[in-house]
Amino acid sequence: QVRLVESGGGLVQPGGSLRLSCAASGSIFRANMGWYRQAPGKERELVAVISASERIQYGDSVKDRFTISRDGAKNTVYLQMNSLKPEDTAVYLCFYSSSHTLWGQGTQVTVSS
């Protein structure tokens, strides 16, 4: 079974940038990949998804600030986050969706001055 390991989270000031990585232990060639986020007291929210054919969808709150990409050779999906805001603070969860859906353990992103 494929396992997902996220990295790249941390503390950043408003207006700053972070890049999250999600490394899969197996091939992502046929999988849709993406990120959700979960903030305390809020529902899980779609951040971005990139399909196996590289069609991309973003959540409304991150459009024009975040960029998702995938590297099939490295079995890794990236989320470049720019112009970060305090409301972007959340645990970011990577997912892999093919014949089944798998989740990573999450990485904390905190945007604060």
TAJONOR-V137139 format. One record per helix or strand of 3 or more residues. SS is the DSSP state (a for helix, b for strand). FROM is the first residue (numbers start at 1). TO is the last residue. If there is no record, write none. Layout:
ss-><SS,SS>
from-><FROM,FROM>
to-><TO,TO>
This chain:
ss-><b,b,b,b,b,b,b,b,a,b,b,b>
from-><4,10,18,32,45,56,66,76,86,90,101,107>
to-><7,12,24,38,50,58,71,81,88,97,103,111>
